[in-house]
Amino acid sequence: MAPPLEHRERERTPETTRRSLLAGVAAVGVLGAAGCSRVATASTANGGDLLDRLKAAGVVRLGIAGEIPFGYIDKDGDLTGEAPELARVIFKRLGVDKVQAVPTEFGSLIPGLNSQQFDVVAAGMYVTPERCAQVLFADPDYQMLDSFVVRKGNPKGLDTYQDVVKKRAKFATGTGYAQIQHAVAAGYKESDILIVPDQVAGLNAVEAGRVDVFAGTAVTTRDVVKKSRRTEATKPFAAVIDGKPTVDGGAFAFRLTETRLRNAFNVELHKLKKSGELARVLKPFGFTEAEMTGLTAKQLCGGGKAS
């Protein structure tokens, strides 16, 4: 999903390096311990039997991408983020008491899910038609607009992707981010996009003047600029795709065969939405009431595989 390697940021922050190390250690440990779940007798008929197997095992493996605030390992080595914390609540209601992290790069989440390295993607992944052809999404647990990290005072007046194109600004975003497609849709040349590992690297690139703007989700940008006196986050805005403003939604992803698990997950998710508990779970990670959503996976999948 990312542009060619030569356009990717090669520097890594200390936090990124630490996260990568944790990812490797956790992945080896989890895969070794969970190998018994990759059995030939696993049924894909009648909506799959993964829910039954998870109940029997008492643990569900979550694919995360180490991105704050969606799913990450904190400074104490604990799994947290909006998606893992929501997973704890929902899977406990489904009879699965424990969640276990399998960290990987964002671009490896769907391949990792489909090769059974973990049971569900819990990384705040946007629902897109392209992804809907590869995985089965729950309904979104949040909706999100885009925002930019720019230098203090926004000296170039970069508030939309159209501004970035018109003013020939140097543009960066993260590996596998939907903002790549958003910029391209506005006319920015994909080969000119600087791809960085995460929002911290994007912040550093703006501060150092290597780029004029870093694009991410509104919740990501407003969180990362708290660590900087030289940058700010722009007002959230809707990217324009095919001439229409678009609002993205992030959701959990399951293998295409696991409709029983996805449907059971959706039932509990909608109960949390109705009661208001979903907003309470997500609020500590910077999500606002405006980012709660009634969007469905079917709406966002569009021309992709129906969910």
N, C-alpha and C positions, 0 to 999 in steps of 0.2 A: 504493500500500500504506500510505502514511502518512495520518494524519488531516488535516483541512483546514488550509490555510496559517495561519489565524489562531491555531492552537494550537502552531505551531512556534516554537522558539527562534530569534530573529533575530540574536543576537549571534554573532560569529565570533572564535575565538582566532587569534593570529598564525600558529600552526601550520596551522590550518584554511585560512586565507587563502593561505598559501604552497602548501599542497597543492592548493588549487583552481587556483592559477596554473600549477603544474606539470602538473596534469591538462589544462588547456586547451592548453598548449604541446605536451605529449606527444601528445595526441589529434590535433591538427592535423597534426603531423609524421608520425605513424604512418598516419593515414588517407590522407594524400597519397602516402606511399611504398607503401602496400599496396593502392591502388585497383585494381591489376591482378588482385587475387584475387576481385573482385566481377564475375565474368564470366558471361555468359548460358549458357555451355557447361558450367558446374558441374553435375555429375550428382547427382541425389537418388535415383537408382534403386539397388537392391541395397545399401542401407546407406550410400550417399553416397560421394563420392570425395575428401573433404577431406583424409584422411590422405595420399593420394597427392600431392595438391597441396602439402601442408605439407612433405613430404619433398623435393619438387622445389624449393620455395622456400628450404628450410633454416631457416625461422623460423615460429614460432607466435605469434599476437597474443593476449595475455591481458587480459581485462577485469578490472580491479581497482577497489576502492572506497575506497582510501586509508585503510583501517582497520587499525591495529596490534592484534594481531600477524598478521592474516590475509593482507593483501596491500597494500603501500604503497611509497612512494618515501622512502628514508631521507634523513638530513641531508646526505649527500654526493651526492644525486641518483640513487642506485642503486635498482633494483627489488629488493625483498626481501619477506619474510613467509613464513609456513608454506606457503601455496599456490604462490606463484611458485618457491620453492626446491624444492618437490616436483615442480612442473611441469618444472623444469630436468632433474631426474633421470629422470622418466618419458619425457618427449619425446625426450631424448637416446637412450634405449633404443629408442624408436620410429623413430629415424633423423632427428630434427629437432634440430639442434644449438643453435639460439638461441631465446630467448623475448624478447618485446617487450611493454611495458606500454601499455595503453590505459586510463588512469584515467577514471572516471566516477562519478556518484553511485550509491549502492547501489540506489536505486529504478529506475535506468536500466540496470542490468546485463542483465536479461532482454530488454527492448526492444532494447538495443544488440546483444546476441548475435543475436537473430532478424532484425535488419536488417543483419547481417554487418559491423558496425563492428569486431568482433573475432571470434576463432575459438572461444574457450572462456572461460567465467567461472571465474576463479581467485581467489575472494574468500571462501572458507570458508562459502559459502552453505548455509543449512539446507535439508534436503530436506523439503518439505511437499507434501501432495496438491494444493494449489492450484498450486504451482510445477511439479509433475510433469505437469500438463496443458499447460504452456507450453514446457518444456525437457526434455531427456533427461539424467538424472543418472548419474554414475559412482557406485559404492558409496562410502559415507562414508569419509573418511580420518581422521576423529576423531569422538568423541561428546562431548556437553557438557551440563552442568547449568547452571542460572541462578545468579546471585549479585547482591547489591545493594551499591552504594556508599552508606554512611550516615555520619553524623557519628560521631566517635570515641566509643566506648563504647556505640554504638547506643541512644541514650537513649529512643527510642520502641519499642524491641523489635521491629523490623521484620525478620522472618526468612523470611516467605513472602508471596505475593500476598494470601492471606487476611488476614494481619496488616495489610497496607496498606489493604485495604478496611474492615476492622473499625475501625481507628484513624483512618480518614479522612485518611490521610497524603497529602501532596502528592507526586505521582509523576511521574518523567520517564524516558524511554528514547530510543533513537536512531532516526533516520529509517529506516523499513523494517524495523526489528528485529522478530524473532519475539516479543520480550517484550511488544509491544503486544497481540498476541492472547492471550498468557499472562495478562496483567493483566485483559483484558476477560473471559476465561473465568472468572476468579475473582469477577467482579462489579463491576470498576472501570469507570466510565463513560468510553468512549473519548474523548469530547470534552473531558474533564478532564485527559487526559494531556498533559504538556508534551513536545513532540518537539524534541530537540536534534540538532545535526549529528553528534556523535560522543561517545566516552567522555570526552574531555578537557572538552568543554562540559558534559557531565553531572556530572563531578567539580566543575567550577566552580560549577554551579548548587547542588549540595549544600553546598559550602563557604560560599557566599554566603547560604544559607538560603532560596533561592527555592523549593527543593523539599526534602522530607525524605529522598528516596531516588531513586537512579538504578539502573535494572535493565539488566543486560547478561549476557554469557556469563561463566562463572566465570574463564576465562583472561583476558578483557578487564578485569574489575573488579580482579582481584588484581594485574594489571600497572599499571593507572592509579593505584591508591592508593599505589604506591611513591613517587609524586611529591608526596605530601601528608602533613602531620603532623596534619591536622584531620579526616581521614576514615579509614575502614577498609572492608574487604570482608567481607561476611557469609559464613558457611559455605555452600558450594554446596548446592543443593536442586533437586528435580525439580518442575517446574510441574505442576499438576493440570489436565488437559484432559478434559472429559466424565467427570469423576469418577475418572480414572485418572492416576497419576503418569506423566510422559513424559520420555524422554531423547531429546534432539535429536542429529542427526548432520549434519555439514557435508561438502560434496562439490563436485567440479567439475561444471559444467553445459555441455551441448552442444546444438546444434540438434536438433530431433526427428528430422530426416532422417539424422543422422550416427551411425547405429548401429555402423558398422564402426570408426570412431574411438573411440567410447565403449567398445566391447568390447575393443579392443586396449589402451586405457588401463587398463581394469579388470584385464586379465591381468597387466600390469606392477605395478599397485598391489597386487594380492594376493601377488605375489612379494616385494615390499618388506615387506608385513605378516608373511609367513611367516619371512623372514630376520631381522626385527627392525630393518632399516634404516629403515623408516618412522618408528619411534619416535626414532631418532637424528637424522633430518632435522627432526622437529618439536620436539624437546626445547629447542633454543636459543630458541624462541619461547614458552616457558613451558608447553608441553603435557606432561602427566604420563603415566605408564604407565596410570593409571586412565582416561585419555581416549583410549586406543587402543580400537578397536572392531571387532566382527564384524557389526555391523548392515549390512543391505543396502538399496539404494535401493528395491527392491521392497517391503520391509517398511515403510519410511517413507512411500512414496507412498500406501499404503493404498488409499483409494477413488479416487485420481487415476489418471492414465494409467499403465499398466503399463510398467515399464522393462525 
